[in-house]
């Protein structure tokens, strides 16, 4: 499936899904992501799949405008109309679905939100990761006393990358560094990677990173100034690695971060606020950063472990199966 709107390709994908469902005759279909949800729910309804669950991992229309916004609202409504059960990934997504009247069907947030959870035994510091982190810092010439901000994600405008680069330049500190971890090949036209590379003390991973743990271990503060999210895994993973985060006031991020406790929250698209937040944390005593990082990991352990998230989903499946059996 194409990630973007592509009528011909989407029609071909829909036909193929219909063929698969007619052959397999599933009892339950569960989709995630906007495109898979739209095509999967329509195909499931047309082929008579009895239980059709869609999880909204994020909404595109709140940050869109004009015809595109109307089209996205229509497709979300169509997805909901074709589904029998709807799961919003977090209370923020649930509120948006209700406020914009996307559906009148019951909405169920599982646990505290988030669909994947974090393996906290995997995302934790260790001597091996510390050695790899040191190697990363040495590769980019980052001294031991340098403060390192890190961004992990797609290099696109919606992730707030333009504002982050501007904010970092405004800091104007010689001992601050910024790691940008993501796939350059997946960057959008509105992000000029070649110009970003010219900025002193900004270091780019130069490709997709399969294991972000050494990069997180090499950093002091995660900065994630996205315009929209469902429930960002990177903020949870950074928290599990004991990093405080600077995030924007958006769905998911504001549900993970508690202002001043495990990070800071700023308005989206606001370079001045982002700059001030980065400066505030960077100039905080190391003891303060460590305390916030510890609080971040404790928050993940309390609410977002992978085992807890999976148990919530299994319980949800069991309830649906039991309801069908009783009926």
KALINQUI-V233848 format. One record per residue. N is the residue number from 1. PSI is psi in whole degrees, -180 to 180 (* if undefined). D_CENTER is the distance of its C-alpha to the mean C-alpha in Angstrom with 1 decimal. Layout:
[[N	PSI	D_CENTER] [N	PSI	D_CENTER]]
//
This chain:
[[1	142	20.1] [2	141	19.2] [3	-39	15.8] [4	171	17.7] [5	124	20.6] [6	87	23.6] [7	-48	26.3] [8	-49	28.5] [9	-40	25.9] [10	-38	24.2] [11	-42	27.8] [12	-43	28.4] [13	-41	25.3] [14	-46	26.4] [15	-42	29.9] [16	-39	28.7] [17	-43	26.6] [18	-42	29.7] [19	-43	31.8] [20	-45	29.7] [21	-35	29.6] [22	-34	33.4] [23	-46	34.0] [24	-27	31.9] [25	58	32.4] [26	153	29.4] [27	-33	29.6] [28	134	25.9] [29	130	23.2] [30	121	19.5] [31	156	17.0] [32	161	13.3] [33	149	11.8] [34	-49	14.1] [35	-46	16.7] [36	-36	17.1] [37	-48	17.4] [38	-54	20.0] [39	-40	22.1] [40	-44	21.9] [41	-41	22.9] [42	-48	25.7] [43	-40	26.9] [44	-41	26.8] [45	-43	28.8] [46	-30	31.3] [47	4	32.0] [48	27	32.3] [49	123	29.6] [50	-44	30.3] [51	121	26.9] [52	107	24.0] [53	131	20.6] [54	132	17.5] [55	123	14.1] [56	104	12.3] [57	1	8.6] [58	157	8.6] [59	134	11.7] [60	-30	13.0] [61	-29	16.3] [62	-26	15.8] [63	11	15.4] [64	170	18.0] [65	160	21.7] [66	-140	25.0] [67	-39	25.6] [68	-42	22.1] [69	-46	20.9] [70	-38	23.8] [71	-42	23.1] [72	-39	19.4] [73	-43	20.8] [74	-46	23.5] [75	-35	21.4] [76	-40	19.2] [77	-39	22.6] [78	-40	23.9] [79	-47	21.2] [80	-40	21.9] [81	-30	25.6] [82	-13	25.5] [83	155	23.6] [84	-25	25.4] [85	142	22.5] [86	129	19.3] [87	115	16.4] [88	138	13.9] [89	79	10.6] [90	160	11.7] [91	-30	14.7] [92	-45	13.3] [93	-41	12.7] [94	-46	16.1] [95	-42	17.8] [96	-40	16.9] [97	-38	18.2] [98	-47	21.3] [99	-41	21.9] [100	8	21.9] [101	46	23.9] [102	-33	21.8] [103	155	23.4] [104	2	26.0] [105	155	25.1] [106	141	24.2] [107	131	20.5] [108	112	19.5] [109	127	16.5] [110	127	16.7] [111	-129	17.0] [112	13	14.9] [113	178	11.9] [114	135	9.1] [115	-13	10.4] [116	-41	10.4] [117	174	11.5] [118	132	12.5] [119	96	15.9] [120	-16	17.3] [121	-23	20.4] [122	-45	18.6] [123	80	16.3] [124	155	19.3] [125	152	21.7] [126	161	24.8] [127	-37	27.7] [128	-44	26.6] [129	-36	23.2] [130	-39	25.1] [131	-41	27.4] [132	-37	24.8] [133	-41	23.1] [134	-39	26.7] [135	-39	27.1] [136	-45	24.1] [137	-41	25.4] [138	-37	28.9] [139	-39	27.9] [140	7	26.7] [141	35	29.6] [142	119	27.6] [143	162	30.1] [144	-30	29.7] [145	-4	29.9] [146	143	27.3] [147	126	24.2] [148	120	21.1] [149	151	17.8] [150	140	14.9] [151	134	12.0] [152	125	9.9] [153	-178	8.3] [154	143	10.3] [155	73	13.4] [156	160	13.4] [157	-37	14.5] [158	-18	11.7] [159	1	9.6] [160	21	12.7] [161	-37	14.3] [162	-46	17.8] [163	-37	17.8] [164	-46	16.7] [165	-43	19.6] [166	-43	22.0] [167	-42	21.3] [168	-41	21.8] [169	-36	25.0] [170	-24	26.2] [171	-42	26.0] [172	27	28.8] [173	139	29.0] [174	-19	30.5] [175	18	28.9] [176	142	25.3] [177	154	23.1] [178	121	19.6] [179	126	17.9] [180	112	15.7] [181	113	14.2] [182	-178	13.4] [183	114	15.5] [184	-35	18.2] [185	-24	19.2] [186	12	16.0] [187	153	16.5] [188	166	17.6] [189	-25	21.1] [190	3	20.4] [191	114	19.2] [192	93	22.4] [193	-37	21.6] [194	-37	25.4] [195	-39	25.8] [196	-38	22.9] [197	-25	24.6] [198	-14	27.7] [199	128	26.4] [200	137	27.8] [201	11	25.6] [202	126	22.4] [203	132	21.8] [204	140	19.7] [205	-17	18.9] [206	38	20.7] [207	170	18.7] [208	138	16.0] [209	118	15.8] [210	-32	16.0] [211	106	16.1] [212	-7	14.2] [213	-46	16.2] [214	-34	19.2] [215	-41	17.3] [216	-39	15.7] [217	-25	19.3] [218	-9	20.7] [219	168	18.9] [220	-31	19.6] [221	130	16.8] [222	136	13.1] [223	121	12.7] [224	82	9.4] [225	42	11.1] [226	152	8.9] [227	-31	10.9] [228	146	8.7] [229	167	5.6] [230	-66	6.2] [231	93	5.1] [232	119	2.4] [233	-33	4.7] [234	-34	6.0] [235	-37	7.5] [236	-43	9.0] [237	-39	10.3] [238	-41	11.7] [239	-41	13.2] [240	-29	14.8] [241	12	16.3] [242	40	17.7] [243	132	16.2] [244	156	16.0] [245	146	13.2] [246	117	13.8] [247	170	11.3] [248	160	12.1] [249	77	13.5] [250	169	11.0] [251	142	9.8] [252	-63	7.9] [253	-45	8.3] [254	-15	12.0] [255	-22	12.2] [256	-44	11.3] [257	133	13.3] [258	120	17.0] [259	124	18.8] [260	-7	21.1] [261	-56	20.4] [262	14	17.4] [263	-167	16.4] [264	151	16.9] [265	132	15.6] [266	160	16.7] [267	146	17.0] [268	151	14.9] [269	19	17.1] [270	98	19.5] [271	-42	20.7] [272	-46	23.3] [273	-39	21.2] [274	-43	18.7] [275	-46	21.8] [276	-40	23.4] [277	-41	20.5] [278	-43	20.2] [279	-41	24.0] [280	-47	24.2] [281	-40	22.1] [282	-32	23.7] [283	0	27.1] [284	150	26.6] [285	149	28.7] [286	-34	27.3] [287	-37	28.1] [288	-45	25.8] [289	-41	22.8] [290	-40	23.6] [291	-41	24.0] [292	-39	20.6] [293	-40	19.1] [294	-41	21.1] [295	-35	20.0] [296	-44	16.3] [297	-41	17.2] [298	-36	19.4] [299	-41	16.8] [300	-44	14.7] [301	-37	18.0] [302	-31	19.1] [303	-23	16.3] [304	26	13.6] [305	151	15.7] [306	-39	15.3] [307	-44	18.9] [308	-45	18.4] [309	-44	15.5] [310	-37	17.7] [311	-38	20.8] [312	-41	19.4] [313	-42	18.8] [314	-41	22.2] [315	-38	23.9] [316	-45	22.6] [317	-45	24.0] [318	-42	27.2] [319	-42	27.7] [320	-45	27.4] [321	-43	29.9] [322	-41	32.2] [323	-40	32.2] [324	-38	33.2] [325	-42	35.8] [326	-40	37.3] [327	*	37.4]]
//
